[in-house]
Amino acid sequence: MSSERHVLTYFKDGVEYYASSGRMVFNPEYHENHKKPWKVHDLIFLCSSYDAMKKRDIGLALGRTEMTIFEKAKSLRKNGQFEYFKNMGQEHKKNALDDAKRICSS
Protein backbone atom coordinates (compact mmCIF):
# COMPACT_ATOMS: atom_id res chain seq x y z
CA MET A 1 0.00 0.00 0.00
CA SER A 2 1.39 3.40 -0.99
CA SER A 3 1.70 6.21 1.54
CA GLU A 4 1.51 8.87 -1.17
CA ARG A 5 -0.81 11.72 -0.40
CA HIS A 6 -2.68 13.41 -3.21
CA VAL A 7 -3.35 17.09 -2.76
CA LEU A 8 -6.08 18.65 -4.85
CA THR A 9 -5.22 21.92 -6.55
CA TYR A 10 -6.80 24.19 -9.11
CA PHE A 11 -5.60 26.92 -11.45
CA LYS A 12 -6.95 30.43 -11.62
CA ASP A 13 -5.45 33.03 -13.96
CA GLY A 14 -2.47 30.73 -14.51
CA VAL A 15 -1.68 30.40 -10.79
CA GLU A 16 -2.03 27.13 -8.86
CA TYR A 17 -3.93 27.09 -5.55
CA TYR A 18 -4.68 24.41 -2.95
CA ALA A 19 -8.34 23.35 -3.19
CA SER A 20 -8.66 22.83 0.57
CA SER A 21 -7.45 26.27 1.70
CA GLY A 22 -7.42 28.48 -1.38
CA ARG A 23 -3.77 29.34 -0.69
CA MET A 24 -1.30 29.70 -3.53
CA VAL A 25 1.00 26.72 -4.10
CA PHE A 26 4.72 27.57 -3.82
CA ASN A 27 5.92 29.12 -7.04
CA PRO A 28 9.51 30.44 -7.34
CA GLU A 29 8.31 33.23 -9.64
CA TYR A 30 6.17 34.68 -6.85
CA HIS A 31 7.99 33.40 -3.76
CA GLU A 32 11.57 34.38 -4.58
CA ASN A 33 12.55 34.77 -0.91
CA HIS A 34 11.42 31.26 0.07
CA LYS A 35 13.80 29.79 2.68
CA LYS A 36 15.96 32.94 2.65
CA PRO A 37 16.77 34.77 5.90
CA TRP A 38 14.36 37.50 6.95
CA LYS A 39 15.55 41.11 6.76
CA VAL A 40 14.61 43.61 9.46
CA HIS A 41 12.63 45.79 7.04
CA ASP A 42 10.65 42.70 5.98
CA LEU A 43 9.78 41.94 9.61
CA ILE A 44 8.72 45.55 10.12
CA PHE A 45 6.50 45.38 7.04
CA LEU A 46 5.03 42.03 8.09
CA CYS A 47 4.13 43.13 11.60
CA SER A 48 2.94 46.64 10.78
CA SER A 49 0.76 45.40 7.89
CA TYR A 50 -0.51 42.17 9.45
CA ASP A 51 -3.85 43.53 10.69
CA ALA A 52 -4.55 45.79 7.71
CA MET A 53 -3.64 43.61 4.71
CA LYS A 54 -4.54 40.18 3.42
CA LYS A 55 -1.87 37.64 4.30
CA ARG A 56 -1.69 36.61 0.64
CA ASP A 57 -0.81 40.21 -0.31
CA ILE A 58 1.83 40.46 2.41
CA GLY A 59 3.32 37.20 1.18
CA LEU A 60 3.45 38.41 -2.41
CA ALA A 61 4.99 41.73 -1.35
CA LEU A 62 7.69 39.89 0.61
CA GLY A 63 8.20 37.05 -1.88
CA ARG A 64 7.03 34.40 0.59
CA THR A 65 4.13 31.98 0.83
CA GLU A 66 0.99 32.79 2.76
CA MET A 67 1.71 29.93 5.18
CA THR A 68 5.18 31.34 5.84
CA ILE A 69 3.57 34.69 6.72
CA PHE A 70 1.26 32.99 9.24
CA GLU A 71 4.10 30.94 10.72
CA LYS A 72 6.51 33.89 11.04
CA ALA A 73 3.89 36.07 12.73
CA LYS A 74 3.09 33.23 15.15
CA SER A 75 6.79 32.74 15.91
CA LEU A 76 7.35 36.47 16.49
CA ARG A 77 4.35 36.64 18.82
CA LYS A 78 5.55 33.60 20.75
CA ASN A 79 8.98 35.22 21.20
CA GLY A 80 7.48 38.60 22.15
CA GLN A 81 8.95 40.33 19.08
CA PHE A 82 5.81 40.96 17.01
CA GLU A 83 4.83 44.19 18.80
CA TYR A 84 8.44 45.41 18.71
CA PHE A 85 8.57 45.23 14.90
CA LYS A 86 5.01 46.54 14.60
CA ASN A 87 5.93 49.58 16.69
CA MET A 88 9.03 50.15 14.56
CA GLY A 89 6.75 50.35 11.53
CA GLN A 90 4.38 52.77 13.23
CA GLU A 91 7.31 54.98 14.31
CA HIS A 92 8.65 54.96 10.74
CA LYS A 93 5.23 56.02 9.37
CA LYS A 94 4.97 58.79 11.99
CA ASN A 95 8.43 60.11 11.11
CA ALA A 96 7.61 60.02 7.40
CA LEU A 97 4.39 61.99 8.00
CA ASP A 98 6.22 64.53 10.15
CA ASP A 99 8.86 64.94 7.41
CA ALA A 100 6.16 65.38 4.75
CA LYS A 101 4.34 68.01 6.83
CA ARG A 102 7.60 69.88 7.41
CA ILE A 103 8.46 69.82 3.71
CA CYS A 104 4.97 70.94 2.65
CA SER A 105 4.88 73.81 5.13
CA SER A 106 8.27 75.20 4.01
Secondary structure, 3 states (H helix, E strand, C coil): CCCCCCCCEEEECCEEEECCCCCECCCCCCCCCCCCCCCHHHHHHHHHHCCCCCHHHHHHHHCCCHHHHHHHHHHHHHCCCHHHHHHHHHHHHHHHHHHHHHHHHC
